[in-house]
Amino acid sequence: MHATFKSRFIALMLILAISVAVVPFTANAAGAVSVTLNGSKLSFETSPVIKDGTTLVPYRTIAEKLNAKVGWNKQTQKVTVTKGTKTVVLTVGSKTATVNGKSVKLDAVPTVKNGTTLVPLRFLGESLGIWVNWKAATSTVALETKRTISHAMGSTTLTSVPQRVVVLTNGLVDASVYLGIKPVGAVESYSEQPWYAFLRSGMTGVKNLGDETQPNLEAIVKLKPDLIIGSKMRHEKIYSQLKAIAPTLMTEDVFSFKSTLALEAKALNKETKADAFLASWNSKVAAFKKEIGSKAKSTEVSVIRFNPDGSSRAYLDGFAINILKELGFKLTQAQLKARVGESTVVTVTNQEQTKLLDADYIFDFTTDWVGDGGVYKVQKDWTSSALWKNLDAVKNGKYYKVNVITWNYSAGPMAAKAMLDDLYFYFDLE
């Protein structure tokens, strides 16, 4: 069943990716495509065209509106556009372009229509550091030369799409890899340092900035970032220092993977990919809820861990809890009643209180973050007791040790997909 779900999930992701890339353009290929710049509609002597699912526009009109320098070499059929430190060179009839001398493959070749050279709009815009967004409802490509982004610490205005990004939470590292963004610097993983194995291939060459709770400010300064993204939960006290280094955005917390993904995508011109993930996620959640039916509403879950000091805890909030709640599960009344103030956990100090950890399903992501193996002795001591063995979840074979990385630490979209995969398995769904 587990393998079947994975195959379906991969197939769904492929279908959605193709839909996002092609449908908005090809569905409107027969109609007019509008282009706006900072909200104002642009006029072209030669109308934009659709080719290979890509919008092509007269390069000179776009470049001049962006106050960029343009050049045309009739002999070589090359277009050169320069704005600030960026120089883009495209060749009519070729899918290879260069950005500051580095070769890039295009989705469609530049072409000539009525004596006017047309080039891929998204590629040109993104290469010059502007935001490019497709609005399907109005068949409009919206270009922005600056973007004001609201976040947990206020609002920040960016004047070009950032190229040197620093990310300061594990969830942002996860989101960066999913979006295809390679930060210049990032905080290290809580385990498997410097980066979790499943993210490592996307983080080659990235500067390790230390622990999420105490990022290395001197190292950040040396990286000369043009954007820093952190979390109010972790970095509120150093926000003024961070924004003195570079424009800084803040997520509210470190476990809300959807808002984390959306914030980073909005800043880095990756909204299309973020939207594709969210569409896929919502579809899978709906499918899960349909398959499990009314069982979810009547099922109580407990997410726990054991601690090196001999105690245990049950989570009332956080990455895994949010996902379980979205799927329709609920926490136990005993744990909710034991909450102290606004605490996100219930600490169980001794084994006499073992019953507080019980539910229909118990998910345990205990891990040895100290590194001496002591916490596993604590775990064994608790789980070998008669009180533990009398818990409903244990007697019914519904106590599961789960992966702390994908259930807690990584806290991003890729971890969320992995956790959902696990839940299909634990609840015996296809």
C-alpha positions in Angstrom: 0.0 0.0 0.0 2.8 2.3 0.9 4.5 1.8 -2.5 1.2 2.3 -4.2 0.6 5.7 -2.5 4.1 6.8 -3.4 3.5 6.0 -7.1 0.2 7.8 -7.1 1.8 10.8 -5.4 4.6 11.0 -7.9 2.2 10.7 -10.8 0.0 13.4 -9.4 3.0 15.8 -8.9 4.0 15.2 -12.6 0.5 15.9 -13.8 0.2 19.1 -11.8 3.7 20.3 -12.8 2.7 19.8 -16.5 -0.6 21.6 -15.9 1.1 24.6 -14.3 3.7 24.9 -17.0 1.5 24.4 -20.0 -2.2 25.0 -19.3 -2.2 28.7 -18.5 -0.6 29.5 -21.8 -1.9 26.9 -24.3 -5.4 27.4 -23.1 -5.2 31.0 -24.0 -3.1 30.7 -27.1 -5.9 31.6 -29.4 -6.7 34.8 -27.4 -4.8 37.9 -26.6 -2.2 37.9 -23.8 -1.7 41.1 -21.9 1.5 42.3 -20.3 1.5 44.8 -17.4 4.4 46.5 -15.7 3.9 47.6 -12.2 0.1 47.5 -12.8 0.1 49.5 -16.1 -0.7 47.7 -19.4 2.0 47.7 -22.0 1.4 48.3 -25.7 3.3 46.5 -28.4 3.5 47.3 -32.2 3.9 43.5 -32.7 1.6 41.5 -30.5 3.1 38.8 -28.1 2.9 35.2 -29.3 2.7 31.8 -27.7 5.4 29.4 -28.7 6.1 26.0 -27.0 3.9 27.1 -24.1 6.0 30.3 -23.6 5.0 33.9 -24.1 7.4 35.8 -26.4 7.4 39.6 -26.6 9.2 42.3 -28.5 12.5 42.6 -26.5 13.1 46.3 -27.2 9.8 47.5 -25.8 10.3 45.5 -22.6 13.9 46.5 -22.2 13.2 50.2 -22.7 10.3 50.1 -20.2 12.8 48.6 -17.7 15.4 51.4 -18.5 17.7 48.7 -19.8 20.3 49.1 -22.6 19.5 47.2 -25.7 21.7 46.0 -28.6 21.0 44.1 -31.9 23.6 42.5 -34.0 22.1 41.8 -37.4 25.0 39.7 -38.6 24.9 37.3 -35.7 21.2 37.7 -35.0 22.0 38.4 -31.3 20.0 40.5 -28.9 21.8 42.0 -25.9 20.0 43.5 -22.9 21.9 45.1 -20.0 20.4 46.4 -16.8 22.6 47.1 -13.8 25.0 44.3 -13.3 23.1 41.9 -15.6 23.8 41.3 -19.3 21.5 38.9 -21.2 22.4 37.7 -24.7 19.8 35.8 -26.8 20.2 34.5 -30.3 17.3 34.2 -32.8 16.7 30.5 -33.5 18.7 29.2 -30.6 17.5 27.8 -27.3 20.8 28.8 -25.6 21.2 32.2 -24.0 23.7 33.7 -21.6 23.3 35.6 -18.4 26.6 37.4 -17.5 28.4 34.9 -19.7 26.8 31.8 -18.2 24.9 29.6 -20.6 21.2 29.0 -19.9 18.7 26.8 -21.8 15.5 28.5 -22.9 12.0 26.9 -23.1 11.4 28.5 -26.5 13.7 30.0 -29.1 13.7 33.8 -29.9 12.0 34.4 -33.2 11.2 37.2 -35.7 7.7 38.4 -36.5 7.0 41.2 -38.9 10.6 42.3 -38.6 10.5 42.5 -34.8 12.5 40.2 -32.6 10.5 38.4 -30.0 12.1 36.8 -26.9 10.8 34.7 -23.9 9.3 37.1 -21.5 9.7 35.1 -18.3 13.3 34.4 -19.0 14.2 38.0 -19.8 12.3 39.4 -16.8 13.7 36.9 -14.3 17.3 37.3 -15.7 17.0 41.1 -15.2 15.8 40.7 -11.6 12.1 41.5 -11.9 9.1 39.5 -10.8 7.1 37.7 -13.5 3.7 36.3 -12.6 1.1 34.7 -14.8 -2.6 35.6 -13.9 -4.7 33.0 -15.6 -8.1 34.7 -14.9 -7.2 37.7 -17.1 -4.6 36.0 -19.4 -2.1 38.6 -18.1 1.7 38.4 -17.5 2.3 40.8 -14.6 5.8 42.3 -14.3 7.0 44.1 -11.1 10.2 46.0 -10.6 9.7 46.1 -6.9 7.6 44.2 -4.4 6.5 45.1 -0.9 6.0 42.0 1.2 4.1 41.8 4.5 5.6 39.5 7.1 5.6 38.8 10.8 7.7 41.8 11.7 6.0 44.4 9.4 6.6 44.9 5.7 9.7 45.1 3.5 10.2 46.5 0.0 12.5 44.7 -2.4 13.7 46.5 -5.5 14.7 43.4 -7.4 14.4 39.7 -7.1 17.1 38.6 -4.6 20.0 36.6 -5.8 22.0 36.1 -2.6 19.6 34.8 0.0 20.3 33.7 3.6 17.7 31.4 5.3 17.7 31.0 9.1 15.3 28.1 9.8 15.2 24.4 9.0 11.8 24.8 7.3 13.2 27.5 5.1 16.1 25.3 4.0 13.5 22.6 3.1 11.4 25.1 1.2 14.5 26.5 -0.6 15.4 23.0 -1.9 11.9 22.4 -3.1 11.7 25.8 -4.9 15.1 25.2 -6.6 16.7 28.0 -4.7 20.3 27.6 -3.5 20.9 30.1 -0.6 24.4 31.6 -0.1 24.0 30.7 3.6 21.7 28.7 5.8 21.5 27.4 9.4 22.5 23.8 9.8 20.2 20.9 10.3 19.4 19.7 13.8 20.8 16.3 12.9 22.8 14.8 10.0 24.7 18.1 9.9 25.3 20.1 7.9 22.1 19.2 6.0 19.6 16.5 6.2 20.5 13.7 3.8 17.3 14.1 1.8 18.1 17.8 1.2 21.9 17.6 0.8 22.1 17.4 -3.0 20.4 20.8 -3.2 22.7 22.5 -0.6 26.2 21.8 -2.1 28.4 24.8 -1.5 26.1 26.6 0.9 27.7 28.3 3.9 26.8 26.8 7.2 25.6 29.5 9.6 25.4 27.4 12.7 22.4 26.7 14.9 18.9 28.0 14.1 18.6 29.6 17.5 21.9 31.4 17.3 22.9 32.1 13.7 26.4 33.4 13.0 25.9 37.2 12.4 29.5 37.8 11.4 29.3 35.0 8.8 26.1 36.5 7.4 27.7 39.9 7.0 30.6 38.4 5.0 28.2 36.7 2.6 26.8 40.1 1.5 23.2 38.8 1.1 20.5 40.8 -0.6 17.8 39.1 1.4 17.6 37.4 4.8 14.6 35.3 5.8 14.2 34.2 9.4 11.4 33.6 12.0 9.9 35.9 14.6 9.8 32.9 16.9 13.5 32.4 16.7 15.0 35.8 15.7 12.8 38.6 16.9 15.5 39.8 19.3 18.1 40.1 16.5 15.7 41.4 13.8 17.1 45.0 13.9 20.7 43.6 13.4 19.6 41.4 10.6 17.7 44.1 8.7 20.8 46.4 9.1 22.7 43.7 7.0 20.1 43.2 4.3 16.3 43.4 3.7 14.8 40.9 6.1 11.5 38.9 6.1 10.2 37.0 9.1 7.8 34.0 9.3 5.6 33.9 12.3 6.9 30.5 13.5 9.1 27.7 12.4 6.5 25.0 11.8 3.8 26.5 9.5 5.2 25.0 6.2 2.6 26.5 3.9 3.1 30.1 5.0 6.9 29.6 5.0 6.8 28.3 1.4 4.5 31.1 0.3 6.6 33.9 1.9 9.9 32.6 0.3 8.2 32.0 -3.0 6.8 35.5 -3.2 10.1 37.1 -2.5 12.1 34.9 -4.9 9.7 34.8 -7.9 8.8 31.2 -7.4 5.0 31.5 -6.8 4.1 29.2 -9.7 6.1 26.4 -8.1 4.7 27.1 -4.7 1.1 27.1 -6.0 1.8 23.8 -7.7 2.8 22.3 -4.4 -0.2 23.7 -2.5 -2.6 22.4 -5.2 -1.0 18.9 -5.0 -1.0 19.0 -1.2 -4.7 20.0 -1.0 -5.6 17.3 -3.5 -3.7 14.6 -1.4 -5.3 15.8 1.8 -8.7 15.6 0.3 -8.0 12.1 -1.0 -6.7 11.0 2.4 -9.8 12.4 4.1 -12.1 10.7 1.6 -10.3 7.3 2.1 -10.3 7.4 5.9 -13.8 8.7 6.0 -15.5 9.3 9.4 -12.7 7.5 11.2 -10.5 10.6 11.4 -13.0 12.6 13.5 -13.3 9.8 16.0 -9.6 9.1 16.2 -7.4 10.7 18.9 -3.7 11.1 18.2 -0.7 11.7 20.5 2.6 13.0 19.3 5.3 12.5 21.9 9.0 12.3 22.7 11.1 11.2 25.7 13.7 13.6 27.2 17.2 12.9 28.5 16.2 14.2 31.9 13.8 11.3 32.4 10.6 13.1 31.5 8.4 12.9 28.4 6.2 15.3 26.6 3.1 15.4 24.4 2.8 18.0 21.7 -0.2 20.3 21.4 1.0 22.4 18.5 3.7 22.3 15.9 4.5 20.8 12.5 3.2 17.3 13.0 0.2 18.4 15.0 -0.9 20.9 12.4 -0.8 18.3 9.7 -2.7 15.8 11.8 -5.4 18.4 12.6 -5.7 19.3 8.9 -6.4 15.6 8.1 -9.2 15.7 10.6 -7.7 14.0 13.7 -8.0 15.4 17.2 -5.9 15.5 20.4 -7.0 13.9 23.6 -9.0 15.9 26.1 -6.7 14.8 28.8 -3.7 16.5 27.1 -5.7 19.6 26.3 -6.8 19.9 29.9 -3.2 19.5 31.2 -2.0 22.4 29.1 -0.5 25.2 31.2 -1.3 28.6 29.8 -0.4 28.9 26.1 2.2 26.1 26.3 2.6 24.1 23.1 3.5 20.9 25.0 2.4 19.0 28.1 5.4 17.8 30.1 4.9 14.4 31.8 7.5 14.3 34.6 7.1 10.8 35.9 5.8 7.4 34.9 2.8 7.7 37.2 1.4 10.1 34.6 2.0 7.7 31.7 -1.8 7.7 30.9 -1.5 11.3 29.7 0.5 10.0 26.7 -2.2 7.7 25.5 -4.5 8.0 22.5 -5.8 5.8 19.7 -2.5 6.3 18.0 0.8 7.3 19.5 3.6 8.7 17.3 7.0 9.0 19.0 9.8 11.0 17.5 12.3 10.7 20.3 15.9 11.3 19.1 19.3 11.5 20.7 20.1 15.2 20.2 22.6 15.1 23.1 24.6 12.3 21.4 25.2 10.1 24.4 22.5 7.6 23.9 20.9 8.4 27.3 17.5 9.4 25.9 17.0 5.9 24.4 17.6 4.4 27.9 14.8 6.8 29.2 12.6 5.7 26.3 13.2 2.0 27.0 12.5 2.5 30.7 9.1 4.1 30.1 8.0 1.7 27.3 8.9 -1.4 29.3 6.8 -0.5 32.2 3.5 -2.1 33.1 1.7 1.3 32.9 3.0 1.8 29.3 2.0 -1.7 28.2 -1.5 -1.0 29.5 -2.0 2.1 27.2 -4.8 1.6 24.6 -2.6 2.5 21.7 0.1 0.1 22.8 -2.3 -2.8 23.4 -3.8 -2.2 20.0 -0.5 -2.1 18.2 -0.8 1.6 17.3 2.4 2.9 18.9 4.8 4.0 16.2 8.3 5.3 16.3 8.5 7.9 13.5 11.3 9.9 11.8 12.0 13.0 13.8 13.4 14.8 10.7 10.3 14.6 8.6 7.9 14.7 11.5 9.5 17.6 13.4 12.9 19.0 12.5 12.8 19.8 8.8 9.3 21.4 9.0 9.0 22.3 5.3 7.0 21.2 2.2 9.3 18.2 1.4 9.1 16.9 5.0 5.3 17.4 4.9 5.0 15.2 1.9 7.1 12.5 3.6 5.0 12.7 6.7 1.8 12.4 4.7 3.3 9.3 3.0 3.9 7.8 6.5 0.3 8.4 7.5 -1.1 6.6 4.5 1.0 3.6 5.7 0.1 3.8 9.4 -3.6 4.1 8.7 -3.5 1.3 6.1 -4.7 3.4 3.2 -3.7 2.9 -0.4 
